[in-house]
Amino acid sequence: MSRVGVFVCHCGNNIAGTLNVEQVVRAAGAHPEVSFAADYRYMCSDPGQELIRTAIREHQLDAVVVAACSPAMHEATFRKACAAEGVNAYRCESANIREQASWVHQKQPEAATDKASDIVLSVVEKVRRNASLAPIRLPLTRRSLVIGGGISGLTAALDLADAGYPVILVERSPALGGKMRQFSRSYLNLADGEQLLQDRLSRVSEHVQIQVLTSAEVRQLSGYVGNFEARVARQEPEGEVEFTFEVGAVIVATGWDPYPLERVPWLGGGSHPDIVDTLTFERMLLQPEGLRRPSDGRVPQQVVFVQCAGSRDPERGVPYCSKVCCMVVAKQARAYRQQVPQGSACVFYTDIRSGGKGYEEYVQQAAEQYGVLYLRGEVGRVEAVDGQIRLQGEDTLSGLQLELTPDLVVLATPLLPAAGVQELAQVLRISADSNGFLSEAHPKLRPVETLTAGVFLAGCSQGPKDIPESVAQGGAAAAKVMQLFSQEMLLQSPTVAVVDAEICSGCGACIETCPYGARSLSRVRPVAVVNPALCQACGACAVICPNKATEVVNWDAGQILAMVGEVS
C-alpha cells in the first residue's frame, strides 16, 4: 500500500478564483492511500516546495501528486523537490487542474471543482502504480550544426566556437551573410550594414572551430539529441560532394525570402520597373552614383511608401504582420530624404507598429525632422497609365480621396519563410506553423527550442524579426546548445515505450506509425525494438499494436484503466 501526498496549488487566483480548493483537498484526502493532503497559494515557490519536502519527511510519503498547472510548467521542479527527500522522481506526478479545469470552466465553478477532484483522484491511482525509475544515460557529441549563414546563424556559430565547441556552418547560397548583405544601413543609428556584417564574416572565416560549407544543403539527419548524424550535400565545380558529420545539436537559422511583387497586382506589383519592394530599394540606396529610379536613371523627386502591401490581408496576401516593415520604411524614408533633400517622401500606413527601445521616437523623427509625410489610409490601386504611375488612396483621418503620380513606389511586402524550409523541416523532424515558419516548443517558455530534442531555432526561420532580435535569438539558441554540451552525459527520461518480445509478432505496424523513427525490427529475431533516445512517449505504438505487445513505462493498461475507473 502506498503513502501518497496530495498538494493542491491555488496558483494565485488562476485556480482558486474558480475552484473550491478546500473541497478538492478533502476529496483527495478521503482516498484510502492518500496519507496527507494540503493546499498552498503557490506550490512552485520556495515555501511551497518546502511544504512538500516537510510532508514527505513527517508522513513518510512514497509518492506525490501536485495539483496545479500543466506538467510542462513545473513538474521538473516538483520532482526535484521529491528526489531531495528520497522519493523517486518518477513517483511524483502533476495533475493539471488549471488548464483542464479552472481556466476552461470559469463560469461553472461547482462543475469545475468536481472535475478537478476527479483529475486529482485519477492521478493518485496512476502514481501509486508508478514504478521507481532511473534516467537513461546517453553519450554526447560536442559538435553543432548551424543551418543558415545569415546574421542569426553567424551569431550562433561564433558564440559556440568562442566557447570552444566545433561548429559546422552550412549555407545554401554561395556566400555567407544572408539578406543583410543587401541592406544599405540599419536602424536606429543608420550604421553601415555591410560593415556590421563584415566583422562577423571575417571572424567566422578565421575561426579555427568553424567549418563553413557554402552552396550546401542538409539532406538527411538521423540519430537523436547529443548523437545526430547529418548528411550534407555541397555543389562543387566537379559536381555534388557529400559530407557526413556527427553532431550533438542543430540550430536552424534559415532566414526569410521576399514576397513576390506579382502577388500584389492591385498595387502594381510587377507592372512597372519603378514599383519596387523594400529590399530592392535597399540596393538602390547603395548605388555609387546615388539613388536612381530603374526606368530611366533619373533621381526620383517623389517617393511613396505603401506599408502592409500584402500583409495582414488573409484574403489577398498573408494574415500576419511582418513586424519590421514600419521601421524599415521609416529608415528608408529618412535615407531617401538625406540623399535627395529636395524630394518628398510620403508613407501610407494602416497602423504604426514600432515596438522596441527607441523605435517610436525613430518613427516620429522621420516625420518631424526629415519631413516624411505619414498618411493613415489604404492604397486602393497603383497602376501604370501611359508610362506614368498613378496611385489612388484614401486619407482616413481627413476623409479625402487622393490621387498621386509619384516617381517611385516602394511596397513594404511581407517576409516569407525561406524557400525549401518545409522540406528541411521534414528532414529534421520538426514542425511548421500555418504560415510556413518553423514552430517553437512553447512561445513563452521555450522560444528557441523545437519539440525534437536537440534541434533549436534562430532568426527568421521561426518568424519575422529584425536584426537585433535575430542576433539575440541566435545567441539564445547557442546558449541552449552550450547548456546541453556542459553535461558529462545526457540524461533521458525513462518513461519510454517498451516491447514485450514474447507476444510481439514483428508485423511492423508500430514502426510505420512512430513519428520519431524510434522503432525498428531486431536483426536477431522478428520483434520490434525501441531506441529510447528517440522515443518521446507519445503512445502511438501502443494504440496501433494489434497484440498489445507495447506500452509506455508508467502508462501501462492497468494504470489507465484504474484512472478511468476512478472517474467513471
N, C-alpha and C positions, 0 to 999 in steps of 0.2 A: 504493500500500500504506500502510495506517495504522500509526501507532505508538501502541498502546493501553496505558494503565497500569491495572492492577487493584489495588484496595486492599480488603483483607478486614478487617472490624471484628470484634473479639471481643465488643463490647457488654457489657463486664464478663464475666459468666458466662451471659448470656442466649443468646449464640451459642456461645461457646467451651465452655460447660458441656455441650453436646450434640454439636456438630460437631468434627471434626478439622480445625481451621483451617489447619494447615500443609499438609494434603492438598489442601484447596481451593486454596490458593495455588499448589501445584505443578501442579495440573490447569490452572489459568488460565495459568500461565507457559509451559506447553507449547504453547499456541496460537501459530501462526506470526506472528500480527500483534500479539501482546502483547509489548511491549518491556520491561515492568517489572511485577513483581508483589510485593506485600508485605502484611503484616498489622500491626495495631496494636490496642491494648486498647480505645481509644475514638477512632474516626476523627472524630467530630464535635467533639472537644476541640480547643483551640488547637494543641497539639503534633501532633494527627492531621491537621489542615488544613495545618500547616506541612510535614508529610511529603509531602502531595500536591503542594504548591507546589514544594518542592525537587526532587521526582522529575520534574515537568514541565520544570524548567529543565535538570536534568542529563541527562535522557534524551530531550529534545526530543519529548515526548509531544504528540500532537494530538487525543487522545480519552481519556476516563477512565471507568472503571466502579468504583463504590464498592459493595461487597457488604456490606450492613448491614441496617438496619431498613427499614420501609416508606418509600417515597419521600415520603409525606405528612409525615414527621417532619423529615428533614434534607436532602432533595435540593436545596432552595434554598441551603442552607449550602455544600454541596459545589460547586454550580455557581458560586457567588460566588468560592470559592477558585480554581477553574479560570480564571474570567474575569480574576482578578487577575494571572495569569501568561500571558495572551494566548490561552488556549484558549477557543473559542466555548462559551458556557454550555450550548448545546443539543447539544454533543458530550460532555456529561457525563451519565451515566445511573446510576440506583440499581438494584442487584439485591437484591431482598428475600429474604434468607436467614434472617431472624429469624422473622417471622410465617409464612412459607411453608415453612420447613424445620425450624429448631431447635425452635420452640415447639410445632409440631404433631406432631413425631416424637421426642419426648424419650426414649421407650423403645426407639427404633430408631436409635441413633447412626450406625451404618455406612450404613444406607439414607438417613438424613438428610444425611450428608456427601456421598454420591453425588448426591442430589437438589440440594444446594446447588451442587455443582460444575457440574451441568447448567444450573442457573439462571444462574450467572455466565457460562458459555460462551455461552449463548443471548443474553445481554445484550451480550456482546462482539460477536457477529455483528450485532446491531442497531446499536450505537453506531458501528461502523466504517463503516456506511452512512448515518449521520445527516448531514443537510445542516447547514451553518452558517447560523444564522438570527439575525434581529434582532427584538426585541419590537415589537409593533404599538402605535403611539401613537394615543390617543383623546382627544377633548376632554372637559372635565369641568364639570358644572353644580354649583356650590357652594351648593345649597339642599337641605334634607332634608325628608322627610315622616315625621311621627310619628303612628302609628295607635294611638289609645288615650290617654285623658286621666286615667288613674289615677296613683298616686304614682310609678310607674316611668316612664310616659310624660312626666309633668311634669318629672321629674328630667332625663331625656334632652333634652327640649326646652330647658330652662333652661341646661344645660351647653353645648349647641350655640349657643344665642343669645348667651350670655355670651362665647363665643369669637368672636363676630362673624358667625356664619353664619345666614342666614334659615331659619326653620322654619315649616312648615305643620302645625298640630296638629289632627288630625281625631278627634272623639269622637262615638260613635253616640248616646249619650243626650243629653238637653237641657242637662246641666251637667257640668262637669269635676269630677274628684275620685275617681271610681270607688267601689269598696266602702269605701274608707277614710272616706268621708263618714258611714257608718253606725256607725263604731267609737266606743265610749264613751271608752276610754282605751287606751293602748298599754303593752305590757310593754317594758322591765323597770321603768321608773320611774313607770308609771301616768300618764304625761303626757297631757294633753288632746289626743286625736287630731284633733279639729276645729281646734284652734289650730295644731297642726303642719301641717295641710293648708292652712289659710288663708294661711299665709306663702307657700307655693308658688303658690297660686292668685292672690294679689294680684300677685306678681312676674310671673307669666305674663301676666295681663291688662294689665299696664302696660308690658310689654317691647316695644320697637319692632320687634324682629326676629322676633316670633312672631305669626303669623296663626292665630286659633282658629276652627274650624268645628265647632260642636256640631250635634246632630241630623243628622249626616252620615256617609256611608259611602263607602269606596273601591270603585268599580265596575269599574275597569279599570286595569291597569298594563302599559304596553308599553315597549319600549326595553331598555336594558342598563345595567350599573353605570356611574355617572357621567352617564348620559343617559337617565333614565326620563321617561316622560310619564304622569302619573296623572290619571285622571278621577274626580272626587269629586261625589257627588250629595247635596244638602242639602235637608232638608224645611223649607220656609218657609210662612208663612200663605197666600201666594198659590199655593203648590204646590211642586213639586220644581224646584230650580235646580241646574244642573250647572256645575262649575268644572273647568278643566284647568290643571295645574301641571307645569312642567318641574323635576325634582329629580334630584339625583345619588345619593341614598341613601334607604333606607326603614328605619325602626325600627318593629317590630311589638310593641306593648305592650297587647294586647287584654284582659288580666286574666283573671278567672275568674267562674264562676257557682255559686250554692249548689246543693247536691244536693236534689232534691225530697223532702220528707218522705214522700210517698206511696210512695216506693221502699223504705222501711224499715217495712213494715206489722207485722213481728214485734216492732218496738219502739214500736208505737202511732202511727207517723207518720201524720198527717192524721186521726186518730180522735178527738182531744180537743184543745181550744184550749190546754190547759196542758202539752201536749207540743210543745216548740218546738226549733228549731235554734239554734246559737250566734250566727248573725247576727241572728236575731230577738231573742235575749236581749241582744245589744249595744244594740239600740234600746230595749229595756225598761229597761236601766240608765240611759238618757238621759232618761227621763220626768221632767218637772219636779216632779211630785208624789211622786217616789220609785218604787221598784220595786213594781209591782202585777202580779198574775197576770191573764191575759186573760179568764178565765171569769167572775170576779165582782169584780175590782178589789181583792181583799184582798192583804195582804202575805204572800208565801209563807214559811212557817216552816221548811219542809224542802225543800231542792232537791237533786235527784240528777242528776249529770252522767254521761252514758254516752259514753265515748270509743270510737273506731273504729266508729261507727254507720254501717255500710256500707262502711268502708274495710278494706283487707287481707282482702277477702272476695270472691274471684273468682266464686263460685257465686251469691251473692245481691246483691252490690254491685260495687265496683271492686277490682282487685287491688293497687293501690298505696297507700302511706302518704301522707297529705296534709301531713305534715311540721310543720304549725303547730298542730295540734289540741291536743297536750299542753300547749303553752304558753298557748294561748287559754283552755283550761279552767282552768288554774292562775290566770290573770289574772282570769277571770270569777268563780271561786270566792272569790278574795280580795276582789274588788269587792262581791260579794254579802254577805260577812261584814262589810264596812265599812258597808254600807247597812243591814243587818239583823243587828246584833251578837248578838241573842238567837237567831237562826236557826241551823240546822245545814246544812252542805254536805257531800255525800258524792260521791265520784268512783269509778266502776267503770272499771278500766283493764286492758288486756292487757299492755302494756309502756309505760314512760315513755320517750319519745324526746325528750330535752331537750339536743340538741347545739348548743352556742353559748356564747359568752362570758357567764358569769353565769347561764345558763339553768338548770342543775341546781340551783344554790343558790336560784333563784327558786321552783322547784317545792317544794324542801324547806321554804322559808319558809312556803309556803301551808299545809303540814301542821303545822309546828312553831309558827309564830307566829299563824296565823289559824284554827287548829283544824279545817282541812279534813280529813275522813276519806277516805283512799285505800284502796280495796278492790280487790285484784288478783283479777279474775274476770270472767266473761262474764255479761251480762244475757240470760237466755233469752227473756223475754217482758215486754212492757209493754202493758197493756190498760186500758180504761175499764170499770169494773163499777159499775153503779148511780150513775153520775156521778162516781165516785171512781177515781183512778189506782191501779192495782195493778202493782207491779214484782216480778218473780221473777228472782233471780240467785244466783250462787254465789261465795263467798269461797274461792278455791282454796288459799290459804295455810293456812286453818283447816279447810277441808273442809266448812264449814257452808253449808246451803241457806238463802237469805234471801228473805223476802217483805216488801216495804216498801209503804207507802201515802203517797208524797210529795205535797206540794202542787204541785210543778212538776218536770218532767223536761226536761233540756236535752240534746239529742243532738248530739254532735260529728260531723257528717256530712262527707263528703269535699268537696274543692274540685274542681269540674268545669271543663273548658275553656269559655271564653265561647261563648255561642250564636253560630252563624254563622262560627266560626273555620275550619271545614273549607272553606266556600265562599270565604272570604278567602284561604286557602292556595292554592286553585286559581287565583285571580286573580293572586296574587303568584308563582306557580310555585315554591312551597316545599312541603315535605312535613310530615306529622304522624305521631306515633307511634301505637301500637295503642290508646292511651288517649285520643287526640284532641288532645294537646298538640303544639305545633309542635316540629319536630326541629332540633337544632343540628347544625352541621357535624361537630363532634367533641366528645364530652362533657368531655374534659380540656383539649385544646389549643385548641379554637375554640368555647367555650361560648356565645358571643353571636352567632356567625355562622351563616348557613344555607349550603346548597350552591348557592344562587343568589347570585352575587356582588353586593354592594351592598345586600342585604337582611339586617337584623340583628334579633335577638330581645331582649326585655327583660321582666322581671317574670314574672307567672304565665302568660303566653302559652306559655312554654317548660316550665312545670311548677309545682306548688305551692311557694310560698315566702312568707316573712314580709316585713314592711316593710323591715327593714334590708337583707335580701338583694335585695329588689326595687329599692331605691334604689341599691345597689351595682351591680346589673346594668344599670340604666338609665344610670348613669354610665359603665360599661364599654362599652355599645353606643355612647354618644355619643363616647367616646374613639376607638373604631374608625372612626366616621364622620369625626372630625377628622383622624385619620391619613390617611384616604382623601383628604380635601379639602386636605391640606397639599401635595399633589403639584401640579406645574405642569400635567402631563398624565398621563393614565392609561397604564400600560404593560400590554398584554395579551399573553399567551403566543401565539407564532406557530404553535404546534402545533395547528392547527385544520383542519377539513375543507376540501378544495378540490375543484373540479369541472373535469373535462376536457370543455370545451364541444364538442369535436369528436365525441364519442361519446355525449353526454347527449341523450336523446330527449325530455326535458321531460315525462315521464309523471307527475311529481308525487308518486311513491311516497315519496321521501325527505322531502318537505315534511310529509306526514301523519305520518311516523314520528318526526321530530325532536321530542324532548320539551322543547326550549328555544326553539322558534319561531325558529330561526336561519336557516331556509331559505325561499326564495320563488322564484317564477318571474320571470325577467327580463322587463321591459316592452319590451325591444328585440327579443329573439328567444326562442323556446320552449326555454330551458335553465334549469336550477336555478342559483341564486346563493346564496352564503353570506354572512351577516353575521358577520364574525369576532369582533365584540364579544360576540355572544350564544353562539357555538359553544363547547361545553365538551369537545369532542373525545371524545365517548362512542363514536363509531363506528357508531351505529345506521344512519346513512345509507349507509355503505359496505356494510353487511350487506344492506340491502333493495334496493339499486340493481341492477336486472337486467342492466345493461350494464357494470357495474363502472366507471362514469364518475366515481365519487367515492372519495376516500381521505383519510386524516388525514395531515398532514405529519409526516414521520419515523416513520410507522407504515404504510408502503406494503406492498403484497403481497409484493414482493421481500424486504423485511426480515423479514416474518412467516414466510415460507417458509424463509428462511435460519435463523431461530431454531428453527423446528420441525426442520429438517434436522440441526441441531447436537445435538439431544437424542434423535433417533429412531434 
